[in-house]
Amino acid sequence: MAIRELRYLGDPVLREPAAPVDAFDDELRRLVDDMFQTMVYEEGAGLAAPQIGISRQVLVVDVSAGGEEGRVALVNPRIVESSNETEKEPEGCLSIPGVTEVVRRPARVRIEGFDPDGEPITVEAEGLFARALQHEVDHLEGVLFIDHLSALKRRMLLKKYRKLLAEEASG
C-alpha cells in the first residue's frame, strides 16, 4: 500500500469523465487499498481515482467511524435512484483544500456497481454516506462540488481558494 499524490483544482484529469474499469485484478485491488490509505492520510471522507491522477471509475468512501456501515469501495458505480427529498449541508473536497460551501443533494441514493473483486454490489445510503457517495460519483463524471453552486457563490469560493494558495506560496 502507498499514499498517492493528490491532484488539485486546475488539473485536467479532474474535469474528464473517467473510463470504466474492465479488469478486476490485483492491480485494481492495490489501487483501492492505496486510495483508502490516501483518503485516511489526507483526512477525507471519500476519494475518487481521478483525484490521484487515474482516470478510472473507482471510488472509496468511509464515513463509518470504525463500523462497517458507511465504508465502501465501488467500481463503475451508477446512481440508479435518488430521493426527491434534499438536504443542504456543507461540502469540501480534498482537491480544493481549505474551502467549503453548502450544497443541495438528494438525502438518499441507491448506487449499483461492483466491488474490487468484480462482484455486483448495490449500496443504499442516506445522510452523510449518501452525500459522500454522490460527491465521489460526480468526480468520476468530471464534476466538482463547486459546479453545484450559483455563479456568485462559486466566484466567492474560488477567490477564497486563490487567496489561500497565495498565502501558502508566500508563507
Backbone as a printed PyTorch tensor [residue, N CA C, xyz], in Angstrom:
tensor([[[  0.8420,  -1.1830,   0.0000],
         [  0.0000,   0.0000,   0.0000],
         [  0.8830,   1.2410,   0.0000]],

        [[  0.3440,   2.2880,  -0.6400],
         [  1.1030,   3.5260,  -0.7380],
         [  0.1530,   4.7090,  -0.7340]],

        [[  0.6310,   5.8040,  -0.1980],
         [ -0.1190,   7.0460,  -0.2530],
         [  0.1730,   7.6830,  -1.6030]],

        [[ -0.8780,   8.0200,  -2.3240],
         [ -0.7480,   8.5980,  -3.6580],
         [ -0.8360,  10.1180,  -3.5720]],

        [[ -0.2680,  10.7820,  -4.5650],
         [ -0.2760,  12.2390,  -4.6270],
         [ -1.6240,  12.7360,  -5.1440]],

        [[ -2.1920,  13.7000,  -4.4270],
         [ -3.4760,  14.2700,  -4.8310],
         [ -3.3110,  15.2210,  -6.0090]],

        [[ -4.3610,  15.3260,  -6.8010],
         [ -4.4520,  16.3040,  -7.8800],
         [ -5.3880,  17.4050,  -7.4030]],

        [[ -5.0890,  18.6310,  -7.8180],
         [ -5.8320,  19.7860,  -7.3300],
         [ -6.5450,  20.5240,  -8.4520]],

        [[ -7.4950,  21.3710,  -8.0420],
         [ -8.2610,  22.1800,  -8.9700],
         [ -7.3320,  22.7800, -10.0150]],

        [[ -7.7040,  22.6340, -11.2760],
         [ -6.8750,  23.0990, -12.3820],
         [ -6.2390,  21.9410, -13.1380]],

        [[ -6.1060,  20.7810, -12.4830],
         [ -5.5650,  19.6060, -13.1590],
         [ -6.6500,  19.0580, -14.0940]],

        [[ -6.3390,  18.9090, -15.3820],
         [ -7.3600,  18.4700, -16.3520],
         [ -8.0150,  17.1250, -16.0230]],

        [[ -7.3100,  16.2190, -15.3440],
         [ -7.8770,  14.8980, -15.0450],
         [ -9.1390,  15.0210, -14.1910]],

        [[ -9.2570,  16.1050, -13.4180],
         [-10.4340,  16.2890, -12.5720],
         [-11.6760,  16.6800, -13.3620]],

        [[-11.5090,  17.0850, -14.6040],
         [-12.6300,  17.5240, -15.4310],
         [-12.9860,  16.5410, -16.5360]],

        [[-12.2760,  15.4300, -16.6050],
         [-12.5390,  14.4220, -17.6410],
         [-13.4220,  13.3090, -17.0770]],

        [[-14.4230,  12.8520, -17.8310],
         [-15.1490,  11.6590, -17.3940],
         [-14.1740,  10.4730, -17.3380]],

        [[-14.2280,   9.7300, -16.2530],
         [-13.3180,   8.5940, -16.0640],
         [-13.7670,   7.3920, -16.8980]],

        [[-12.8070,   6.6040, -17.3140],
         [-13.0790,   5.4060, -18.1180],
         [-13.5540,   4.2580, -17.2260]],

        [[-14.4650,   3.4370, -17.7310],
         [-14.8940,   2.2660, -16.9630],
         [-13.7280,   1.2910, -16.7520]],

        [[-13.8230,   0.5590, -15.6710],
         [-12.8400,  -0.4820, -15.3630],
         [-13.3200,  -1.7730, -16.0080]],

        [[-12.4080,  -2.4890, -16.6740],
         [-12.7920,  -3.7740, -17.2640],
         [-11.9700,  -4.9420, -16.7260]],

        [[-10.9190,  -4.6590, -15.9580],
         [-10.0890,  -5.7270, -15.3880],
         [-10.1540,  -5.6730, -13.8640]],

        [[-10.7250,  -6.6980, -13.2760],
         [-10.8180,  -6.8000, -11.8230],
         [ -9.6880,  -7.7150, -11.3690]],

        [[ -8.5330,  -7.1080, -11.1190],
         [ -7.3220,  -7.8820, -10.8580],
         [ -6.5850,  -7.3280,  -9.6430]],

        [[ -5.3880,  -7.8740,  -9.4040],
         [ -4.5900,  -7.4310,  -8.2570],
         [ -4.2240,  -5.9560,  -8.3510]],

        [[ -4.0060,  -5.4610,  -9.5600],
         [ -3.6710,  -4.0460,  -9.7350],
         [ -4.8210,  -3.1560,  -9.2560]],

        [[ -6.0580,  -3.5510,  -9.5700],
         [ -7.2270,  -2.7970,  -9.1220],
         [ -7.3430,  -2.8570,  -7.5970]],

        [[ -7.1480,  -4.0330,  -7.0210],
         [ -7.2490,  -4.1640,  -5.5630],
         [ -6.1620,  -3.3390,  -4.8670]],

        [[ -4.9510,  -3.2720,  -5.4500],
         [ -3.8870,  -2.4170,  -4.8840],
         [ -4.2840,  -0.9480,  -4.9720]],

        [[ -4.8830,  -0.5590,  -6.1010],
         [ -5.3350,   0.8150,  -6.2670],
         [ -6.3500,   1.1700,  -5.1740]],

        [[ -7.3120,   0.2910,  -4.9340],
         [ -8.3320,   0.5340,  -3.9050],
         [ -7.6760,   0.6540,  -2.5330]],

        [[ -6.7420,  -0.2380,  -2.2200],
         [ -6.0310,  -0.1600,  -0.9330],
         [ -5.2890,   1.1680,  -0.8110]],

        [[ -4.6020,   1.5660,  -1.8740],
         [ -3.8780,   2.8450,  -1.8710],
         [ -4.8390,   4.0150,  -1.6990]],

        [[ -6.0060,   3.9280,  -2.3380],
         [ -6.9850,   5.0100,  -2.2300],
         [ -7.5060,   5.1390,  -0.8050]],

        [[ -7.8140,   4.0160,  -0.1530],
         [ -8.2460,   4.0790,   1.2470],
         [ -7.1380,   4.6900,   2.1090]],

        [[ -5.9110,   4.2430,   1.9110],
         [ -4.7910,   4.7520,   2.7060],
         [ -4.5920,   6.2560,   2.4610]],

        [[ -4.6690,   6.6760,   1.2150],
         [ -4.5060,   8.0910,   0.8760],
         [ -5.6310,   8.9210,   1.4830]],

        [[ -6.8680,   8.4230,   1.3910],
         [ -8.0160,   9.1290,   1.9430],
         [ -7.8530,   9.3360,   3.4490]],

        [[ -7.4400,   8.3030,   4.1510],
         [ -7.2470,   8.4040,   5.6000],
         [ -6.1070,   9.3830,   5.9120]],

        [[ -5.0080,   9.2690,   5.1890],
         [ -3.8570,  10.1460,   5.4010],
         [ -4.2470,  11.6130,   5.1970]],

        [[ -5.0680,  11.8770,   4.1880],
         [ -5.4810,  13.2420,   3.8600],
         [ -6.6920,  13.7040,   4.6760]],

        [[ -7.1960,  12.8070,   5.5500],
         [ -8.3250,  13.1030,   6.4380],
         [ -9.5980,  13.4260,   5.6580]],

        [[ -9.8610,  12.6220,   4.6330],
         [-11.0610,  12.7990,   3.8300],
         [-12.1120,  11.7580,   4.1600]],

        [[-13.3210,  11.9720,   3.6350],
         [-14.4220,  11.0240,   3.8020],
         [-14.5890,  10.1580,   2.5680]],

        [[-13.9480,  10.5610,   1.4590],
         [-14.0480,   9.8130,   0.2160],
         [-12.9450,  10.2300,  -0.7250]],

        [[-12.7410,   9.4050,  -1.7500],
         [-11.7100,   9.6960,  -2.7470],
         [-12.0790,   8.9710,  -4.0330]],

        [[-11.9580,   9.6750,  -5.1430],
         [-12.1860,   9.0860,  -6.4630],
         [-10.8410,   8.9860,  -7.1780]],

        [[-10.6830,   7.9690,  -8.0170],
         [ -9.4110,   7.7330,  -8.7040],
         [ -8.8850,   8.9570,  -9.4540]],

        [[ -9.7330,   9.7540, -10.1210],
         [ -9.1890,  10.9420, -10.7910],
         [ -8.4630,  11.9010,  -9.8360]],

        [[ -8.8280,  11.8870,  -8.5650],
         [ -8.1800,  12.7690,  -7.6000],
         [ -6.7320,  12.3890,  -7.3250]],

        [[ -6.3380,  11.1920,  -7.7700],
         [ -4.9300,  10.7970,  -7.6730],
         [ -4.3610,  10.5770,  -9.0770]],

        [[ -5.0170,  11.1820, -10.0630],
         [ -4.4950,  11.1870, -11.4220],
         [ -4.8030,   9.9710, -12.2560]],

        [[ -5.7380,   9.1370, -11.7960],
         [ -6.0820,   7.9200, -12.5240],
         [ -7.5170,   8.0400, -13.0300]],

        [[ -7.6640,   8.1610, -14.3310],
         [ -8.9760,   8.3880, -14.9300],
         [ -9.7130,   7.0570, -15.1190]],

        [[-10.0760,   6.4600, -13.9910],
         [-10.8230,   5.1970, -13.9680],
         [-11.9940,   5.3490, -13.0030]],

        [[-13.0730,   4.6010, -13.2380],
         [-14.2770,   4.6890, -12.4190],
         [-14.1380,   3.8510, -11.1490]],

        [[-13.3840,   4.3960, -10.2140],
         [-13.1600,   3.7520,  -8.9170],
         [-13.3000,   4.8190,  -7.8410]],

        [[-14.0330,   4.4880,  -6.7750],
         [-14.1540,   5.4030,  -5.6460],
         [-14.1330,   4.6290,  -4.3420]],

        [[-13.7260,   5.3250,  -3.2900],
         [-13.7990,   4.7880,  -1.9360],
         [-14.4460,   5.8460,  -1.0500]],

        [[-15.2230,   5.3870,  -0.0780],
         [-15.8620,   6.2570,   0.9070],
         [-15.7660,   5.5720,   2.2520]],

        [[-15.4880,   6.3670,   3.2810],
         [-15.5170,   5.8360,   4.6420],
         [-16.0040,   6.9210,   5.5920]],

        [[-17.2640,   6.8230,   5.9600],
         [-17.8500,   7.7040,   6.9640],
         [-18.3620,   6.8470,   8.1300]],

        [[-17.7140,   5.6950,   8.3110],
         [-18.2120,   4.6710,   9.2260],
         [-17.8860,   4.9020,  10.6910]],

        [[-16.9230,   5.7410,  10.9970],
         [-16.4790,   5.9380,  12.3850],
         [-16.1420,   4.5960,  13.0340]],

        [[-15.4660,   3.7310,  12.2690],
         [-14.9860,   2.4640,  12.8180],
         [-15.8830,   1.2660,  12.5900]],

        [[-17.1180,   1.4700,  12.1360],
         [-18.0140,   0.3430,  11.8750],
         [-17.9820,  -0.0420,  10.4080]],

        [[-18.8360,  -0.9750,  10.0230],
         [-18.8900,  -1.4040,   8.6230],
         [-19.8010,  -0.5020,   7.7960]],

        [[-20.9250,  -0.0600,   8.3830],
         [-21.8680,   0.7920,   7.6680],
         [-21.2070,   2.1230,   7.3360]],

        [[-21.2300,   2.4820,   6.0510],
         [-20.6440,   3.7500,   5.6530],
         [-19.2400,   3.6380,   5.0880]],

        [[-18.7730,   2.4020,   4.8460],
         [-17.4420,   2.1980,   4.2510],
         [-17.6000,   1.2950,   3.0340]],

        [[-17.1280,   1.7890,   1.8650],
         [-17.3070,   1.0050,   0.6500],
         [-16.2830,   1.4090,  -0.4070]],

        [[-15.9410,   0.4470,  -1.2420],
         [-15.1760,   0.6980,  -2.4690],
         [-16.0860,   0.2960,  -3.6170]],

        [[-16.2490,   1.1840,  -4.5940],
         [-17.1350,   0.9170,  -5.7250],
         [-16.3910,   1.1080,  -7.0360]],

        [[-16.6430,   0.2020,  -7.9560],
         [-16.0640,   0.2480,  -9.2900],
         [-17.2140,   0.3780, -10.2870]],

        [[-17.0650,   1.2780, -11.2560],
         [-18.1010,   1.5400, -12.2680],
         [-19.4690,   1.8080, -11.6330]],

        [[-19.5190,   2.7170, -10.6320],
         [-20.7910,   2.9720,  -9.9470],
         [-21.7520,   3.8150, -10.7810]],

        [[-23.0450,   3.5550, -10.5730],
         [-24.1160,   4.3460, -11.1960],
         [-25.1740,   4.6340, -10.1410]],

        [[-25.5840,   5.8860, -10.0520],
         [-26.7060,   6.2240,  -9.1720],
         [-27.9690,   5.8190,  -9.9190]],

        [[-28.7050,   4.8670,  -9.3610],
         [-29.8880,   4.3450, -10.0410],
         [-31.1820,   4.8900,  -9.4550]],

        [[-31.0880,   5.4710,  -8.2680],
         [-32.2780,   6.0350,  -7.6430],
         [-31.8400,   7.0720,  -6.6270]],

        [[-32.5940,   8.1730,  -6.5670],
         [-32.3290,   9.1700,  -5.5320],
         [-33.6510,   9.7480,  -5.0530]],

        [[-33.6720,  10.1910,  -3.8170],
         [-34.9050,  10.7100,  -3.2300],
         [-35.2020,  12.1100,  -3.7490]],

        [[-36.4760,  12.4680,  -3.7070],
         [-36.8770,  13.8350,  -4.0370],
         [-36.5250,  14.7750,  -2.8890]],

        [[-36.4900,  14.2020,  -1.6900],
         [-36.1210,  14.9830,  -0.5110],
         [-34.6410,  15.3520,  -0.6010]],

        [[-34.3400,  16.6210,  -0.3540],
         [-32.9480,  17.0530,  -0.4380],
         [-32.4710,  17.5870,   0.9080]],

        [[-31.1620,  17.6150,   1.0380],
         [-30.5160,  18.1860,   2.2140],
         [-29.5120,  19.2120,   1.7430]],

        [[-29.3520,  20.2690,   2.5120],
         [-28.3440,  21.2860,   2.2380],
         [-27.3210,  21.2110,   3.3610]],

        [[-26.1290,  20.7810,   3.0180],
         [-25.0620,  20.6190,   4.0140],
         [-23.7540,  21.1320,   3.4220]],

        [[-22.8160,  21.5170,   4.2760],
         [-21.5140,  21.9590,   3.7650],
         [-20.7220,  20.7950,   3.1750]],

        [[-20.0160,  21.0970,   2.1000],
         [-19.1090,  20.1240,   1.4810],
         [-17.7630,  20.7760,   1.2570]],

        [[-16.7560,  19.9390,   1.2900],
         [-15.4100,  20.3350,   0.9150],
         [-14.8610,  19.2580,   0.0080]],

        [[-13.6230,  19.4130,  -0.4110],
         [-13.0280,  18.4500,  -1.3370],
         [-11.5250,  18.4220,  -1.1360]],

        [[-10.9600,  17.2210,  -1.1120],
         [ -9.5130,  17.0950,  -0.9810],
         [ -8.7790,  17.7610,  -2.1380]],

        [[ -9.4240,  17.8850,  -3.2870],
         [ -8.7970,  18.5040,  -4.4510],
         [ -8.9620,  20.0250,  -4.4920]],

        [[ -9.7290,  20.5560,  -3.5430],
         [ -9.8870,  22.0100,  -3.4010],
         [ -9.7760,  22.3010,  -1.8970]],

        [[ -8.5970,  22.0980,  -1.3120],
         [ -8.4640,  22.1600,   0.1480],
         [ -8.6750,  23.5620,   0.7170]],

        [[ -9.2170,  23.5670,   1.9380],
         [ -9.3270,  24.8070,   2.6840],
         [-10.6210,  25.5700,   2.5030]],

        [[-11.5050,  25.1160,   1.6200],
         [-12.7640,  25.8270,   1.4070],
         [-13.9370,  24.8420,   1.4550]],

        [[-15.0600,  25.3300,   1.9490],
         [-16.3010,  24.5490,   1.9830],
         [-17.4540,  25.4670,   1.5970]],

        [[-18.5370,  24.8420,   1.1580],
         [-19.7470,  25.6020,   0.8520],
         [-20.9330,  24.6430,   0.9380]],

        [[-22.0970,  25.1780,   1.2250],
         [-23.3190,  24.3870,   1.3340],
         [-23.7670,  23.9650,  -0.0690]],

        [[-24.0550,  22.6610,  -0.2060],
         [-24.5020,  22.0820,  -1.4710],
         [-25.7940,  21.3130,  -1.2140]],

        [[-26.7520,  21.4590,  -2.1180],
         [-28.0180,  20.7090,  -2.0280],
         [-27.8580,  19.3970,  -2.7950]],

        [[-28.1690,  18.2890,  -2.1200],
         [-28.1130,  16.9570,  -2.7440],
         [-29.2920,  16.1220,  -2.2580]],

        [[-29.6640,  15.0840,  -3.0270],
         [-30.6860,  14.1580,  -2.5390],
         [-30.2770,  13.5400,  -1.2020]],

        [[-31.2510,  13.3720,  -0.3170],
         [-30.9820,  12.8450,   1.0220],
         [-30.6550,  11.3500,   1.0060]],

        [[-31.2030,  10.6330,   0.0130],
         [-30.9760,   9.1800,  -0.0750],
         [-30.6750,   8.7970,  -1.5140]],

        [[-29.8010,   7.8130,  -1.6790],
         [-29.4700,   7.2980,  -3.0140],
         [-29.3170,   5.7890,  -2.9760]],

        [[-29.5040,   5.2110,  -4.1550],
         [-29.1750,   3.7920,  -4.3490],
         [-28.1870,   3.7560,  -5.5090]],

        [[-27.0760,   3.0940,  -5.2830],
         [-25.9980,   3.0280,  -6.2700],
         [-25.6940,   1.5730,  -6.5740]],

        [[-25.5440,   1.2730,  -7.8620],
         [-25.1420,  -0.0650,  -8.2940],
         [-23.7620,   0.0250,  -8.9120]],

        [[-22.9900,  -1.0130,  -8.7240],
         [-21.6500,  -1.0830,  -9.2850],
         [-21.0570,  -2.4400,  -8.9690]],

        [[-19.7610,  -2.4560,  -8.7960],
         [-19.0460,  -3.6950,  -8.4990],
         [-18.0770,  -3.4500,  -7.3630]],

        [[-17.7900,  -4.5160,  -6.6090],
         [-16.7270,  -4.4100,  -5.6130],
         [-15.3920,  -4.6580,  -6.3280]],

        [[-14.2630,  -4.4890,  -5.6500],
         [-12.9680,  -4.6490,  -6.3230],
         [-12.6900,  -6.0550,  -6.8670]],

        [[-13.4990,  -7.0390,  -6.4550],
         [-13.3390,  -8.4010,  -6.9770],
         [-14.2410,  -8.6530,  -8.1840]],

        [[-15.0210,  -7.6450,  -8.5880],
         [-15.9000,  -7.7870,  -9.7420],
         [-17.2860,  -8.2980,  -9.4160]],

        [[-17.6030,  -8.4070,  -8.1330],
         [-18.9320,  -8.8650,  -7.7250],
         [-19.9050,  -7.6870,  -7.7440]],

        [[-21.1150,  -7.8810,  -8.3080],
         [-22.1060,  -6.8020,  -8.3080],
         [-22.4620,  -6.3900,  -6.8800]],

        [[-22.6680,  -5.0870,  -6.6950],
         [-22.9950,  -4.5720,  -5.3740],
         [-24.0050,  -3.4380,  -5.5250]],

        [[-24.9530,  -3.3910,  -4.5930],
         [-25.9080,  -2.2890,  -4.5080],
         [-25.7600,  -1.6630,  -3.1320]],

        [[-25.6280,  -0.3460,  -3.1110],
         [-25.4760,   0.3820,  -1.8530],
         [-26.6380,   1.3470,  -1.7220]],

        [[-27.3450,   1.2490,  -0.6000],
         [-28.3820,   2.2190,  -0.2850],
         [-27.8490,   3.0660,   0.8550]],

        [[-27.8920,   4.3790,   0.6620],
         [-27.2730,   5.2660,   1.6370],
         [-28.1340,   6.4850,   1.8780]],

        [[-27.9730,   7.0560,   3.0640],
         [-28.6460,   8.3090,   3.3830],
         [-27.7070,   9.1750,   4.2050]],

        [[-28.0690,  10.4320,   4.3390],
         [-27.2820,  11.3520,   5.1460],
         [-25.8740,  11.5530,   4.5950]],

        [[-24.9110,  11.6000,   5.5000],
         [-23.5200,  11.8520,   5.1280],
         [-22.9890,  10.7970,   4.1600]],

        [[-23.3700,   9.5400,   4.3510],
         [-22.9190,   8.4660,   3.4630],
         [-23.4100,   8.7330,   2.0340]],

        [[-24.6780,   9.1030,   1.8880],
         [-25.2400,   9.4060,   0.5660],
         [-24.5390,  10.6040,  -0.0520]],

        [[-24.2980,  11.6280,   0.7350],
         [-23.6260,  12.8430,   0.2510],
         [-22.2200,  12.5200,  -0.2430]],

        [[-21.4720,  11.7590,   0.5430],
         [-20.0990,  11.4120,   0.1580],
         [-20.0840,  10.5780,  -1.1230]],

        [[-20.9960,   9.6320,  -1.2400],
         [-21.0660,   8.8130,  -2.4550],
         [-21.3890,   9.6690,  -3.6810]],

        [[-22.3540,  10.5670,  -3.5620],
         [-22.7100,  11.4340,  -4.6850],
         [-21.5410,  12.3340,  -5.0850]],

        [[-20.8340,  12.8540,  -4.0970],
         [-19.6700,  13.7070,  -4.3480],
         [-18.6140,  12.9460,  -5.1530]],

        [[-18.3430,  11.7000,  -4.7610],
         [-17.3150,  10.9070,  -5.4480],
         [-17.7790,  10.4480,  -6.8290]],

        [[-19.0550,  10.0970,  -6.9810],
         [-19.5700,   9.7420,  -8.3040],
         [-19.4450,  10.9550,  -9.2330]],

        [[-19.7180,  12.1400,  -8.7110],
         [-19.5240,  13.3580,  -9.5080],
         [-18.0930,  13.4270, -10.0390]],

        [[-17.1060,  13.1490,  -9.1890],
         [-15.7030,  13.1830,  -9.6270],
         [-15.4830,  12.2730, -10.8320]],

        [[-16.1360,  11.1180, -10.8470],
         [-15.9540,  10.1710, -11.9540],
         [-16.5530,  10.7040, -13.2510]],

        [[-17.4130,  11.7100, -13.1370],
         [-18.0310,  12.3270, -14.3110],
         [-17.3870,  13.6680, -14.6590]],

        [[-16.3040,  14.0230, -13.9460],
         [-15.6170,  15.2900, -14.2070],
         [-16.3060,  16.4890, -13.5860]],

        [[-17.1480,  16.2490, -12.5750],
         [-17.9090,  17.3050, -11.9130],
         [-17.3290,  17.5230, -10.5080]],

        [[-17.1520,  18.7780, -10.1380],
         [-16.6770,  19.1380,  -8.8040],
         [-17.8180,  19.7460,  -8.0010]],

        [[-17.7090,  19.7220,  -6.6760],
         [-18.8050,  20.2360,  -5.8560],
         [-19.0850,  21.7050,  -6.1420]],

        [[-18.0900,  22.4470,  -6.5890],
         [-18.3020,  23.8630,  -6.9020],
         [-19.2390,  24.0500,  -8.0970]],

        [[-19.3940,  23.0200,  -8.9120],
         [-20.2950,  23.0920, -10.0660],
         [-21.7650,  23.1020,  -9.6340]],

        [[-22.0230,  22.7380,  -8.3780],
         [-23.3920,  22.7380,  -7.8470],
         [-23.7560,  24.0770,  -7.2140]],

        [[-22.8370,  25.0350,  -7.2340],
         [-23.0520,  26.3350,  -6.6070],
         [-23.5400,  27.3520,  -7.6330]],

        [[-24.1580,  28.4040,  -7.1430],
         [-24.5260,  29.5210,  -8.0240],
         [-23.2290,  30.1630,  -8.5180]],

        [[-23.3270,  30.9100,  -9.6020],
         [-22.1370,  31.5690, -10.1540],
         [-21.4940,  32.4910,  -9.1250]],

        [[-22.2970,  33.2120,  -8.3690],
         [-21.7660,  34.1300,  -7.3620],
         [-21.0290,  33.3730,  -6.2600]],

        [[-21.6580,  32.3330,  -5.7180],
         [-21.0050,  31.5580,  -4.6570],
         [-19.7280,  30.9050,  -5.1650]],

        [[-19.7570,  30.3990,  -6.4000],
         [-18.5670,  29.7640,  -6.9790],
         [-17.4230,  30.7790,  -7.0960]],

        [[-17.7300,  31.9890,  -7.5960],
         [-16.7000,  33.0350,  -7.7110],
         [-16.1130,  33.3780,  -6.3500]],

        [[-16.9690,  33.5190,  -5.3420],
         [-16.5020,  33.8660,  -3.9940],
         [-15.6170,  32.7520,  -3.4290]],

        [[-16.0380,  31.5030,  -3.6160],
         [-15.2640,  30.3790,  -3.1090],
         [-13.9160,  30.2820,  -3.8170]],

        [[-13.9040,  30.4640,  -5.1380],
         [-12.6470,  30.3910,  -5.8880],
         [-11.7070,  31.5330,  -5.5100]],

        [[-12.2600,  32.7010,  -5.2260],
         [-11.4360,  33.8330,  -4.7710],
         [-10.7760,  33.4780,  -3.4340]],

        [[-11.5410,  32.9100,  -2.5270],
         [-11.0030,  32.4900,  -1.2250],
         [ -9.9220,  31.4230,  -1.4210]],

        [[-10.1730,  30.4670,  -2.3130],
         [ -9.2110,  29.3980,  -2.5780],
         [ -7.9000,  29.9750,  -3.1320]],

        [[ -8.0030,  30.8810,  -4.0950],
         [ -6.7940,  31.5070,  -4.6600],
         [ -6.0240,  32.2780,  -3.5970]],

        [[ -6.7520,  32.9330,  -2.6830],
         [ -6.0960,  33.6640,  -1.5960],
         [ -5.3350,  32.6990,  -0.6930]],

        [[ -5.9530,  31.5650,  -0.3770],
         [ -5.2740,  30.5600,   0.4360],
         [ -4.0090,  30.0510,  -0.2510]],

        [[ -4.0960,  29.7990,  -1.5520],
         [ -2.9200,  29.3430,  -2.3040],
         [ -1.8110,  30.3930,  -2.2780]],

        [[ -2.1790,  31.6590,  -2.4330],
         [ -1.1910,  32.7370,  -2.4180],
         [ -0.5270,  32.8500,  -1.0480]],

        [[ -1.3300,  32.6900,   0.0180],
         [ -0.7650,  32.7450,   1.3600],
         [  0.2030,  31.6000,   1.6030]],

        [[ -0.1630,  30.3980,   1.1310],
         [  0.7430,  29.2400,   1.2480],
         [  2.0470,  29.4720,   0.5060]],

        [[  1.9470,  30.0100,  -0.6960],
         [  3.1340,  30.2300,  -1.5240],
         [  4.0670,  31.2690,  -0.9150]],

        [[  3.4960,  32.2830,  -0.2400],
         [  4.3430,  33.3270,   0.3120],
         [  4.7790,  33.0290,   1.7530]],

        [[  4.1170,  32.0410,   2.3790],
         [  4.3970,  31.7550,   3.7870],
         [  5.4270,  30.7460,   3.9570]]])
